[in-house]
Amino acid sequence: MLAGQKIGFLGGGAMAEALITGIVKSELVPVSKIFVSDINRNRLVYLQKKLGVNLVNDNRSLVQESDIIFLAVKPFVVEKILNDVEGIINNTKIIISIAAGITTGCIEGLLKGKQVPVVRVMPNTPALVGEGASALSLGKYSGAIEEQKAAALMSAVGKVVSLPESLLDSVTGLSGSGPAYMYIVLEALSDAGVRMGLPRNVATLLSAQTMIGAARMVLETGEHPGSLKDQVTTPGGTTIAGLYTLEEAGVRAALMRAVETATKRSRELSGS
Ligand SMILES: NC(=O)c1ccc[n+]([C@@H]2O[C@H](COP(=O)([O-])OP(=O)(O)OC[C@H]3O[C@@H](n4cnc5c(N)ncnc54)[C@H](OP(=O)(O)O)[C@@H]3O)[C@@H](O)[C@H]2O)c1
């Protein structure tokens, strides 16, 4: 599906680096077919040395060179870049935007009705270690082929789901902001271990590995998290004693409210 396709990155920052690393490692596209442009020359040199990508001196040449173009700059730069490349872009190319909060309609508008297929993706930071959780939405001129290509590329850095764009603010509130919620839980568990006499490094390792292990149990067994919880909860035992304390503290409701608040904030910021 991606054979022979040239992949361009407008912006060679942290996310672009993560994506290129994943795409090359998973052998989806050879590095000889990957192109990057960035206003920061040092970044380009770094990416060429580290990953062997092709450097392109300006955004217009990058668009000309590439079949699939990742818009991987900060959201406030998107309008300027699209104004710059709009004249040379056409509907044989696909734009995949990872710019947070920028809608497909906004991108299509900046491309002045050229019917270019646009896919919007909301990734999260664990993509940097190949464990991202991304959601993608299709623009007005995208279909199954664009969806498959974008999903294949994003799966190089983690799990991907397809959703209507109206749900991307909810994704931002859950998996976009979610790593920070998990870091807080992890830090608190580590503190708790220290409080109970464990050395800090041991407490952090046990907490982090427990989080990875529990997440993999859910994904790999396909079982409901409540059922997995029941399986480790002996009548009158230690786990139910700990769970009762969490319920008393309202941990579930706090997490649900956190996702709700972050979703609302995402709507406010993107004006949706
Ligand atoms: N990082 C994440 O976990 C994450 C998660 C979800 C979504 N996103 C989205 O992903 C996008 C990229 O994020 P990032 O963290 O990779 O950002 P980043 O590290 O700042 O990378 C953006 C790169 O683009 C360069 N740039 C700025 N203006 C440019 C221009 N006119 N032409 C070409 N290159 C230009 C920047 O150079 P300078 O540094 O010199 O400006 C920088 O090297 C953002 O829109 C963000 O919202 C990121």
The ligand as an SDF file (V2000), in Angstrom:
LIG
                    3D

 48 52  0  0  0  0  0  0  0  0999 V2000
    4.9160   16.2270   21.0290 N   0  0  0  0  0  0  0  0  0  0  0  0
    3.7750   15.5760   21.2540 C   0  0  0  0  0  0  0  0  0  0  0  0
    3.6780   14.6740   22.0640 O   0  0  0  0  0  0  0  0  0  0  0  0
    2.5150   15.8980   20.4920 C   0  0  0  0  0  0  0  0  0  0  0  0
    1.3290   15.2570   20.8300 C   0  0  0  0  0  0  0  0  0  0  0  0
    0.1880   15.5450   20.0850 C   0  0  0  0  0  0  0  0  0  0  0  0
    0.2610   16.4420   19.0350 C   0  0  0  0  0  0  0  0  0  0  0  0
    1.4400   17.0490   18.7590 N   0  0  0  0  0  0  0  0  0  0  0  0
    1.4920   18.0200   17.6740 C   0  0  0  0  0  0  0  0  0  0  0  0
    2.5480   17.6740   16.7990 O   0  0  0  0  0  0  0  0  0  0  0  0
    3.0500   18.8730   16.1940 C   0  0  0  0  0  0  0  0  0  0  0  0
    4.5520   18.8540   16.2870 C   0  0  0  0  0  0  0  0  0  0  0  0
    4.9210   18.7880   17.6480 O   0  0  0  0  0  0  0  0  0  0  0  0
    6.4330   18.6170   18.0830 P   0  0  0  0  0  0  0  0  0  0  0  0
    6.4050   18.3570   19.5430 O   0  0  0  0  0  0  0  0  0  0  0  0
    7.1190   17.6620   17.1660 O   0  0  0  0  0  0  0  0  0  0  0  0
    6.9410   20.1190   17.8050 O   0  0  0  0  0  0  0  0  0  0  0  0
    8.4260   20.6520   17.6320 P   0  0  0  0  0  0  0  0  0  0  0  0
    9.3910   19.7120   18.3140 O   0  0  0  0  0  0  0  0  0  0  0  0
    8.4190   22.1010   17.9920 O   0  0  0  0  0  0  0  0  0  0  0  0
    8.6970   20.4920   16.0570 O   0  0  0  0  0  0  0  0  0  0  0  0
    8.2810   21.3980   15.0840 C   0  0  0  0  0  0  0  0  0  0  0  0
    9.4830   21.7070   14.1880 C   0  0  0  0  0  0  0  0  0  0  0  0
    9.0390   22.5180   13.1020 O   0  0  0  0  0  0  0  0  0  0  0  0
    9.9700   23.5850   12.9290 C   0  0  0  0  0  0  0  0  0  0  0  0
    9.3410   24.7230   12.2430 N   0  0  0  0  0  0  0  0  0  0  0  0
    8.8130   25.8640   12.7760 C   0  0  0  0  0  0  0  0  0  0  0  0
    8.3670   26.6680   11.7890 N   0  0  0  0  0  0  0  0  0  0  0  0
    8.6140   26.0320   10.6150 C   0  0  0  0  0  0  0  0  0  0  0  0
    8.3840   26.3630    9.2570 C   0  0  0  0  0  0  0  0  0  0  0  0
    7.8030   27.5210    8.8990 N   0  0  0  0  0  0  0  0  0  0  0  0
    8.7610   25.4740    8.3170 N   0  0  0  0  0  0  0  0  0  0  0  0
    9.3470   24.3100    8.6510 C   0  0  0  0  0  0  0  0  0  0  0  0
    9.5960   23.9520    9.9190 N   0  0  0  0  0  0  0  0  0  0  0  0
    9.2260   24.7910   10.8910 C   0  0  0  0  0  0  0  0  0  0  0  0
   10.3910   23.9160   14.3420 C   0  0  0  0  0  0  0  0  0  0  0  0
   11.5750   24.6750   14.3620 O   0  0  0  0  0  0  0  0  0  0  0  0
   11.8000   25.6890   15.6010 P   0  0  0  0  0  0  0  0  0  0  0  0
   11.9140   24.8170   16.8210 O   0  0  0  0  0  0  0  0  0  0  0  0
   13.0720   26.3990   15.2520 O   0  0  0  0  0  0  0  0  0  0  0  0
   10.5890   26.5800   15.6490 O   0  0  0  0  0  0  0  0  0  0  0  0
   10.5840   22.5020   14.9170 C   0  0  0  0  0  0  0  0  0  0  0  0
   11.8510   21.9780   14.6080 O   0  0  0  0  0  0  0  0  0  0  0  0
    2.4170   20.0420   16.9460 C   0  0  0  0  0  0  0  0  0  0  0  0
    1.4340   20.6590   16.1340 O   0  0  0  0  0  0  0  0  0  0  0  0
    1.7730   19.4240   18.1630 C   0  0  0  0  0  0  0  0  0  0  0  0
    0.5530   20.0710   18.4730 O   0  0  0  0  0  0  0  0  0  0  0  0
    2.5740   16.7950   19.4560 C   0  0  0  0  0  0  0  0  0  0  0  0
  1  2  1  0
  2  3  2  0
  2  4  1  0
  4  5  1  0
  4 48  2  0
  5  6  2  0
  6  7  1  0
  7  8  2  0
  8  9  1  0
  8 48  1  0
  9 10  1  0
  9 46  1  0
 10 11  1  0
 11 12  1  0
 11 44  1  0
 12 13  1  0
 13 14  1  0
 14 15  2  0
 14 16  1  0
 14 17  1  0
 17 18  1  0
 18 19  2  0
 18 20  1  0
 18 21  1  0
 21 22  1  0
 22 23  1  0
 23 24  1  0
 23 42  1  0
 24 25  1  0
 25 26  1  0
 25 36  1  0
 26 27  1  0
 26 35  1  0
 27 28  2  0
 28 29  1  0
 29 30  1  0
 29 35  2  0
 30 31  1  0
 30 32  2  0
 32 33  1  0
 33 34  2  0
 34 35  1  0
 36 37  1  0
 36 42  1  0
 37 38  1  0
 38 39  2  0
 38 40  1  0
 38 41  1  0
 42 43  1  0
 44 45  1  0
 44 46  1  0
 46 47  1  0
M  CHG  2   8   1  16  -1
M  END
$$$$
